[in-house]
């Protein structure tokens, strides 16, 4: 085996390890999540919700770490880059927040940031939520829970379009991969509210506190 072949094999193994390490962990204790074996009849009484987090095109340090997604004030799941997963959620309405860390302004210590939308999960409807990375320069990097349709969801899970590598199915999504879906019953536009402001006032206060501490 020549050096070039050996180097290629090493690179392939390294990439495989990184991809396999990526995952999404669901909080099955959340009161609005139904897990385990679910019959077709039961699924009809629940909302089918996919969370898609593609790999970012450019590295953003801590901003590329695991994000935490909360619904109605409780952690729903944590999710790495390059994964998508599926949850069955009871009919309900509440704030869906994505929590992450970023470097704010010229600070060296990462701070916690979040963005949210209010979602109404309707029985029998299928939701595709893009965990979308937004770079707001000196205000750091955030993630928003962006609603997308089936066509856009399929685009997000394949290479290209600014994303690096495949976005892999995790957990329950392995049994119902997005690329095999043909028709879904999407929710009405009224089921998702507009995005809240990117920077809550207390986040500015945290930035001021960090500046004084330097």
Secondary structure, DSSP 8 states (H G I E B T S, - for coil): --HHHHHHHHHHHHHHHHHHH--EEE-TTSTTEE-SS--HHHHTTEEEEEEEE---SS--GGGGS-EEEEETTEEEEEE-TTEEEEEEEESEEEEEEEEEEE--TT-SS-EEEEEEEEEEE-TT-EEEEEEEEEE-GGG-EEEEEEEE-HHHHHHHTSSBTTB-S--EEEGGGGGS-GGG-----B--GGGB-----SS-HHHHHHHHHHHHH-
